Amino acid sequence: MPDTTITSADGTTLAARWSGSGSPLVLVHGAIGDLDTFALIEGLLAERHSVWVYSRRGRGGSGDSPDYSLQREVDDVLAVVAAAGHGVHLVGHSGGALYSLLAATQTPSLRSLVLYEPPLALEAFDPTLIDAMQAALDDGDPDRALDTLFPAVGIVEHEQEALRSLEPVWARLRESVPLFPRELRAGLDEGVDQLTALDPPNVPTLYLYGEETDLSSLRAPGEVAERFPKAELRGLAGQRHLAFAFDPSSFAEVILAFTAAHDGRAS
């Protein structure tokens, strides 16, 4: 798995790697993650694709900049897509799905777009949770900050316990949690208006959701279908917000079936 770096539009350097061969596929992780987030599905996807993963800015070896904004995240997605090559399949999870959706409106070269539970109802997010997270961080208590965040992003108790049991994963979460407040604020300050004005991108789109997910910042499937009439919707039976970690084989199968259907698409 060759490691590499990619330079974003503002000069920020992003840590990335790629593996496999075939049409390029870029994975964009959410708030809880880095370039190892998709480790359980990377190899499965790499059997048919050249798979690119990266750490979003401020995480896992990637640089950062003081003038953070939602558009910076979108620019990062576009930079990785450009590095991966022409005709990319773009797959985003949670906040990463939001950035991927916005990026898809700014590039004509995608083969397909897969969105796994993007927060399309950002206006429903309780901003007092951001203040509570920040207060915990100011007190030097990243664990409390994570405990505040998890229910707000649909991660239930048994999933939290599984994350805590994996010491390297938990250590990375504690290191990255100081970034969450700024990202959530940018989503509320910038993302709500952008989503309101958004025209669905002209690219084959798959919207994935866990059938057990109960999260106020997500649109109901019927609302998604109305907002994105050409998108394919697929519920993941028995899953919530982290299906790629808790049922990686089934998750990869869904992705591969969709990308196979669009690999011949002119891009």
C-alpha positions in Angstrom: 0.0 0.0 0.0 2.1 3.0 -1.2 1.9 6.0 1.1 1.9 9.4 -0.6 1.0 13.0 0.1 -1.5 15.2 -1.7 -1.4 19.0 -1.7 -4.8 20.7 -1.4 -5.8 24.1 -3.0 -4.6 26.1 0.0 -1.2 24.3 0.2 -2.2 21.9 3.0 -0.5 18.5 2.7 -2.8 15.5 3.2 -1.5 12.1 4.2 -2.9 9.4 1.8 -2.3 5.9 0.5 -3.6 3.8 -2.4 -3.9 0.1 -3.0 -5.2 -2.3 -5.6 -5.9 -1.7 -9.3 -8.8 -0.9 -11.5 -11.0 2.2 -11.8 -10.1 4.7 -9.0 -12.2 4.8 -5.8 -11.8 7.5 -3.2 -13.0 7.0 0.4 -13.7 10.1 2.6 -14.1 9.4 6.3 -16.3 11.3 8.8 -15.5 13.2 12.0 -14.5 10.0 13.8 -11.6 8.8 11.7 -8.4 9.1 9.7 -6.9 7.2 6.7 -7.3 3.9 8.7 -11.0 4.3 9.1 -11.9 2.0 6.2 -9.1 -0.6 6.9 -11.6 -3.4 7.0 -13.0 -2.7 3.6 -10.0 -1.4 1.8 -8.7 -4.8 0.8 -12.1 -6.0 -0.3 -12.6 -2.9 -2.6 -9.0 -3.1 -3.8 -9.8 -6.4 -5.5 -11.6 -4.4 -8.2 -10.5 -0.8 -7.7 -7.5 1.4 -7.1 -8.6 2.5 -3.7 -7.5 5.9 -2.2 -7.8 6.9 1.4 -6.6 10.0 3.2 -6.6 11.6 6.6 -8.8 14.7 6.6 -6.9 17.9 7.5 -5.6 18.0 11.1 -5.7 14.2 11.5 -3.4 11.3 11.0 -0.3 12.9 9.5 -2.2 15.5 7.4 -1.5 19.2 7.8 -3.9 22.0 8.7 -4.5 25.7 8.2 -5.8 28.4 10.5 -8.5 29.6 8.2 -10.7 26.5 8.4 -14.0 26.3 6.5 -16.3 23.8 5.0 -14.9 24.7 1.5 -11.4 23.7 2.7 -12.7 20.2 3.3 -14.4 20.1 -0.1 -11.2 21.3 -1.7 -9.4 18.5 0.0 -11.8 15.9 -1.5 -11.3 17.5 -4.9 -7.5 17.3 -4.5 -7.6 13.6 -3.7 -10.0 12.9 -6.6 -7.6 14.7 -8.9 -4.7 12.6 -7.7 -6.6 9.4 -8.0 -7.2 9.9 -11.7 -10.0 10.4 -14.2 -13.4 8.7 -13.6 -13.4 8.3 -9.9 -16.0 6.5 -7.8 -16.4 8.8 -4.7 -17.6 7.3 -1.4 -18.2 9.4 1.7 -19.3 8.6 5.2 -21.2 11.0 7.5 -19.5 14.5 7.4 -17.2 13.0 4.7 -20.4 12.3 2.7 -21.4 15.9 3.0 -18.1 17.1 1.7 -18.2 14.5 -1.1 -21.7 15.6 -2.1 -20.6 19.2 -2.3 -17.4 18.2 -4.2 -19.5 16.2 -6.7 -21.2 19.5 -7.7 -17.8 21.0 -8.5 -16.2 18.3 -10.7 -17.6 16.7 -13.9 -15.3 13.7 -13.8 -16.9 11.3 -11.4 -18.1 7.9 -12.4 -20.4 7.5 -9.3 -21.1 8.9 -5.9 -21.9 6.9 -2.8 -23.2 8.8 0.3 -23.5 7.0 3.6 -25.6 8.9 6.0 -24.6 12.5 5.3 -26.1 15.0 7.7 -28.5 16.6 5.2 -30.6 18.0 8.1 -27.8 20.0 9.7 -30.3 22.6 11.0 -31.7 19.9 13.4 -28.3 19.5 15.2 -28.3 21.0 18.7 -25.6 23.6 18.9 -25.4 23.4 22.7 -23.7 20.0 22.2 -20.8 21.8 20.5 -20.5 24.1 23.6 -20.6 21.0 25.8 -17.9 19.3 23.8 -15.7 22.4 23.9 -16.2 22.8 27.7 -15.0 19.2 28.1 -11.9 19.9 26.0 -11.2 23.1 27.9 -11.2 21.0 31.0 -8.7 18.7 29.5 -11.2 15.8 29.2 -11.3 14.4 25.7 -13.1 11.3 26.9 -16.1 13.4 28.1 -16.1 15.3 24.8 -16.4 11.9 22.9 -19.1 10.8 25.3 -21.0 14.0 24.4 -20.4 13.5 20.6 -21.3 9.9 20.2 -25.0 10.0 20.7 -25.3 13.1 18.5 -23.8 11.2 15.6 -25.7 8.0 16.1 -23.1 5.8 17.8 -24.8 3.7 20.4 -23.4 2.3 23.7 -22.3 -1.2 22.4 -20.5 0.5 19.5 -18.9 3.0 21.9 -17.7 0.1 24.0 -16.2 -1.6 20.9 -14.3 1.6 20.0 -13.0 1.9 23.6 -11.8 -1.7 23.6 -9.5 -0.9 20.6 -6.7 1.0 22.3 -5.1 2.4 19.1 -8.5 3.5 17.7 -9.4 5.2 21.0 -6.1 7.0 21.2 -6.7 8.4 17.7 -10.2 9.5 18.6 -8.9 11.3 21.7 -6.3 13.1 19.5 -8.8 14.2 16.9 -11.8 15.2 19.1 -10.5 18.8 19.5 -11.3 19.3 15.8 -14.9 18.3 16.1 -16.3 21.6 17.4 -14.9 23.7 14.5 -16.2 21.2 12.0 -19.7 21.1 13.4 -19.8 24.9 13.6 -18.7 25.2 10.0 -21.4 22.8 9.1 -24.0 24.9 10.8 -22.7 28.2 9.6 -22.0 27.3 6.0 -23.5 23.9 5.3 -27.2 24.6 5.9 -27.4 27.3 3.3 -25.3 25.3 0.8 -27.6 22.3 1.2 -30.7 24.4 0.7 -29.4 25.8 -2.6 -27.8 22.6 -3.8 -28.8 21.1 -7.1 -28.2 17.3 -7.1 -25.0 16.5 -9.0 -25.3 14.9 -12.4 -23.7 11.6 -11.5 -25.1 8.2 -10.6 -25.7 8.4 -6.8 -26.3 5.7 -4.2 -27.6 6.9 -0.8 -26.9 4.4 2.0 -28.4 4.4 5.5 -28.5 2.0 8.4 -32.0 0.8 9.0 -31.4 1.0 12.7 -30.0 4.6 12.7 -32.1 7.1 14.5 -30.4 10.5 14.1 -32.0 13.9 13.8 -29.5 15.4 11.5 -30.4 12.8 8.8 -33.3 13.1 6.4 -35.8 10.3 6.3 -35.5 8.1 3.2 -38.6 9.5 1.7 -37.3 13.0 2.0 -34.0 11.9 0.4 -35.8 10.4 -2.5 -37.7 13.6 -3.0 -34.6 15.8 -2.7 -32.5 13.4 -5.0 -35.0 11.9 -7.3 -32.4 10.1 -9.5 -30.5 8.6 -6.6 -30.7 4.9 -5.6 -31.6 4.4 -1.9 -30.4 1.4 0.0 -31.1 0.5 3.6 -28.5 -1.6 5.4 -30.4 -4.2 7.5 -29.4 -4.3 11.1 -26.9 -1.5 10.8 -26.4 2.0 12.1 -23.8 4.6 11.4 -20.7 2.4 11.2 -21.6 -0.5 8.9 -18.2 -0.5 7.3 -16.7 -1.5 10.7 -19.4 -3.8 12.0 -20.4 -5.6 8.8 -17.5 -4.9 6.4 -18.1 -7.7 4.0 -21.8 -6.8 3.3 -20.9 -3.1 3.1 -18.2 -3.7 0.6 -20.5 -5.9 -1.5 -23.1 -3.1 -1.7 -20.4 -0.6 -2.8 -18.9 -3.0 -5.4 -22.3 -3.9 -6.9 -23.0 -0.2 -7.4 -19.6 0.7 -8.8 -19.7 -2.3 -11.2 -22.9 -1.0 -12.6 -21.3 2.3 -13.5 -17.7 1.3 -14.3 -18.5 1.5 -18.0 -19.9 5.0 -17.7 -18.2 7.6 -19.9 -16.5 10.0 -17.5 
